[in-house]
């Protein structure tokens, strides 16, 4: 049973529209098929059998009356009577024999019903064809000295209203399916709009024009999304304001400390205070960068290859060995400032801990990949995700002498996620750490 459900799940439509349509269409199709089966079994077949039996009786009567009439005039009179009273076109073909080649109709039930009726009524050899003439059925009876050929109107032998019923059945099915498609499409469109709005908000884009539409449950979900969006926006604004205010307020005592140290005599105590002040300024700058990562930014089309080559030239000026592999041109639509903050933080991180750094940029299907490798001490795999926790310093795992507030990787991932992307860490082929930026394009 599990294999059956697994097979069904594999071939089931993945979209809500497809599944909803399947829920509507499949029961309607089964119902129409059941109605058609009941109609053909209880009505059409019964009527057809009655008509075929009546025609077979008339054919048998003409054949029996034709046998004792050797005179040509008598036979012609019988043929005229059959045409006027039975609507049968009768022809006597002396010296002929019955055909041996059989012609079967596509719908074999017709042939079977007529054959059963003729076998019951006739005690003579016969042959018939239901395919040669659209409006008639060709029936031939073997008699002494020749063949009696009878052309019977098709409506006398079979019920010709079956195809009309099938037509209206199919038309009703198509009409119901079309109505279902229209209504389901309208309902699914509201869900798709909600999904696009949620995706856009996840990328940091504004969704001010989004309005709840659709069924009551969909509107409830949309209102819940708007409320969640407002709470998240309020939280981000509060965090940004708090960090910016704290960082701004800390600069005032730092300025006073700088003045105080400038007036102190030269010595180890003065040098130590200057180093502490420099460390505090560095931490405040990181806090401001972390707070600034939440600001809104519009999407622009830029040549990423040119910008990465500029960053490569700047990084080489620090004395590190930096290699770069990028296309000649790489035009992408991104949030440039956020992406710059992301790449610079990861590149700065690689330059801190390694002597050799490699930068690679490429397209992968509908994604942009920016890979930064270093040959530093790296991190154990179980610490890859832990490294992205804000204010969580893992320098002891790489270099305990490197300063920082533990915000570099957090800022980089936050900047990538605001564009619908992601930043992950892996083991680098150079022996250190590999940072991979994946962005949709």
Phi, psi and omega in degrees: 000321180296323178295322179296313180295323178295320178295317178296319181295327181293323185258002176287147175300143182271336182276155177296322179298313180297317181290320178296318179296322179295321179297325181279314189287318184299311177299321179297318180296317178297319180296315180295321178296319178295318178298317179297318180296317179295319180298312183292326182281319187267336185241297188298313182295321180296314179297317181296318178298321179295314179296315181296321179294321178295316179295318179299323177296318178295320179297317179296321179296315179296319180296318181291326179284333182285332186296314183275013183249090180283335184287138181296319182295321180295320178293321179295324177295317178297320179297320179293319178296320180296323180290323185278324186261331184247357183058038179246134175266109187249139177219134177263124182244090182293145177076358180274164174234163180291141176299152178257343181274127182264143178237119184254142177283157177298319178267089191294344180299324179299311180298320182294318180296315181293319180297318178297318181294317180293323178295326179287323187269325185261141174250022183233161176293145182214166176210143179216160181218122181255007187246336188291315183248127183298324186257000184223161173244125183269114180240131180233136182239131179278119178240174178292123177089359179168198184234134175264114182257128182233126173255113181255134176305139184300324181290344175281338185260320185232157172281114185270006181268359182296316181293329177295318178297317179297321179299311180293327177295314179294320179297319178295321178297315179296321180295314179296321179295318179297317177297318179297318180299317181297312182292317180294320180300319179295321180288319181291327180300321178296320179292321178297320178297319178297318180296318179295321179295318179295321179294317179297319179294325177296333177274000180087012180271156180280136179236044184294333184276357182288131178231138179296130177219173176097200181293167184301317182294323179292319177296323177298317177297321179294318177295322177296322177296315179298320178295318178296318178301317180295318179295318180294318179298319179296320179295317180296317179298318179295318179296316180297315180297317182296311181295319179295319180293315180297315181296321179294317182292331180288339181290332180295307177295330177296322178296319178294322179294322177299317179296320181294319180290329179294332181269354180280151176291156179298142179165176181296325181296319179292318179296322179294319178295320178298321179293320177296319179296318179298319178296320180294321177296321178296317179295320179296320178298320178294321177298319179294321176297318179296319178291322181288345180292345181268359182286155180283147180209140180274160180274138179226156176265121184228160174269097184294327181298316180296317181295321179293324177295324175296317177296324179296316179296321179293321181291325179294333180293344179279355179095001179271157175273113184236124177251151182222139176227101180221157175293168177297324179216137181217085182276122181221155176260111184217174169270102192300316183294319179295317180294321177298317179298320181295309183294318182295321178296316180291320179293318177298321178297318179293321180291330179294318191257350182228164177263333180239132182228141178236136178242128179229136177227136181199162174267139177226098185058244180257026181233154172253129179247127172238118186245130178236117180249149172221164180255025180287192182291341177073190180223150173292149184304327182290351180255003183299311181286326180298333182294340182272357180289126181301141178066011179260103182272128178245025183300328181300334180281342182240299181208108184290352184264003181269131180279162177159164180254002181077028183246350186300308181290324178297318178295319181297313180294319180297320179294322179289319182293333178289351175248015181080014182254198183203153174237128178230159178247144178217170172286134184270144173299339178283352180105347181255234184244143175245127175252128183240123176258124178242121181233138174286142180224000000 
